[in-house]
């Protein structure tokens, strides 16, 4: 139950690249019987650093509304985390925050290996973000390695224009 509270039943990906017409795709999936929810998401691997500490992490870009609808996460956020989840502010797992030595109001730098191509090779994307809050879902793997980022900010950081990496689908009866 806790794992499915953080993850989803079905992920829908494009055959290649990003899903660009994801609103229409999501609407089509919502019309299918047994669908509880469909939400667009951006996922990408990063290196997170603060001071002399660094750690690999998974960024999950989503809207504030979609993040708030995930009760396992929304019910375990630090105070005012959702209110500050805007523009260049992120929410990180509390164990990741402890490991990096940061707290809400502080900042971390994210480095994505999927950078910009130049004549000298690929230059990684590097950006510093303010920490709006932390979450503690009680599962070490998630609390230690996940970062939530606003959808539009993630689209810019991962150079996806107006696309997403997947649609996450929850169904009424995952065993069926």
Secondary structure, 3 states (H helix, E strand, C coil): CHHHHHCCCEEECCCCCCECCHHHHHHHHHCCCCEEEEEEEEEEEEEEEECCEEEEEEEEEECHHHHHHCHHHHCCECCCCCCCCCCCEEEEEHHHHHHHCCCCCCEEEEEEEEEEEECCEEEEEEEEEEEEEEECCCCHHHHCCEEEEEHHHHHHHCCCCCCECEEEEEECCCCC
